[in-house]
């Protein structure tokens, strides 16, 4: 019930108190999924009965007549007012305002509608070979994130001639990835999908095919020397790539404070001769397009290659 002003005139049995509008129940913010129907409700009092108008995110008055396919408004004698927004789209996000007006004044209440959904596909990724068995893939975030935070990216690849896409990594927060353990001399194509709490996007347009260098038999690995005490020289920061036989992490050299990429090759998956050959091959490839091998270490579980980041 609207508050009544203390006034002797109310003692007159024929007196009808007139008051400016007042919202007894305000609008509340709503978060919804793309395609939902959103309901905004409030309750107003005032005498004479207020005229109600609604404004949308652009601050224009909403078209709420019976022919509108998007908006519908209902009200009842007790003052409840309801706005329904059908099949919401991202552009329906924003602040909605209900305005009540009569001869004695105006009142308003507002709420924010946030329309969320699955993100758009990321932009086409760019792949660049780093060695005869690895590439670095980079991409830009999607133009639309679905109005919420991207929770990760999924990277897939395929060899030329194959219709099957293989998952390289299920989820990474970075917009780049080092993909390891590919086949020397083979052409590969890559694509990326984005995820948020509502789901996963369509895959991006595939990258251009990138052909890896051929295997070089001249690099036999006999000259590779494996150091110990990796943990004394480097600090691990975060994972930046993953392959079938290895993990690549960003690390920092304790003495120089230089960031490097460190490839940990699992001893369970590869023999020492294979890891040594890969290291020797990286030494053998003297080209600015390919990564530089700085050092090699061995731990109880891994052969460790220190690479240019």
Steps between C-alpha positions, in 0.01 A plus 500: 500500500625850416596714799227756585593854601373603846236758413171610660331471163510123525238526776253602232318177406480612135869586473721292265873539562705556183871417508795480263605154376727287715651157427429259784690214331788602269632316197789255555792413272470191279764278336364271230593276209475597135149419372333504843190700594586755770243626751548832684252572780435792734215650705390863506240709682369852448178692454380572244614170350840558339568471129775243437771518235808281449839600364754256357882495495511778239275715727228506234142416600425133433231402252277292727177499299323174424670463161851493646669162460774585750338687791175452689377689808233403750372665819236446765294719733727430797787674319710206375658570161671238283718541189580187298783500247474203263786316328770727643806578288839647602381846394219475759760528778496825695300711745119494492300770677135504606362856536177581685343846453188678626396861567701512822836369384714231345685197638720241333677171566774337290666160460776355284436209264811304401451260209767229493566213262758281330793703361563557132778306330853642546674660204694282258820383675848550360742205517877525472743210509750501788681175419445188292259370766330811642314818414390807692137596446363849571146639479282792610205470741151481346325825404215402735574328831132434571500784755705297750861399556667250265590197712736335251592410143507156338758438226469231231722400208500269199747384240441580135281231344330407828140595577537427873589780740709402803491692827837642597388658828159497666527844657751784520444857618775640276449614141807309383614140531811299419392170343758224524564148371385556142641306204803648317432600140121490539255786426263584788194717544363634830175642639388645835173507698412727795310401814309688767260384775220463242684270261756475221506700177514372147859436385690785340579504133795259459849643472703483183684170464853519638758243387760396757868456403619154406677276750877557479700180542822701531400607848563175688504638856840357590635841602218586741604532864230472767542716811351438842343731761247669271308624807808686621524699177136561403162578655186362335222756434214347298415246231490637144481185287439129499561208266463124506845449656587833660392815683633851430516748788598862527794526742738770620877469527586588859832667424406712196121533566442410134178323401541177302285217370591168659397172341468204737519176300362205695750219553208257494407609148837559331845346515804710579629456145176646361513802731867553417425485129229765538740722694773454240253579223413829668871581522538410133218728378673838479212716376322794670162343422571206730552492873844507658612228739683656795572201722404143595432346841392164633277430801381166642183520287584720199749608238492881513561733204552872571360692203459857379161636606 
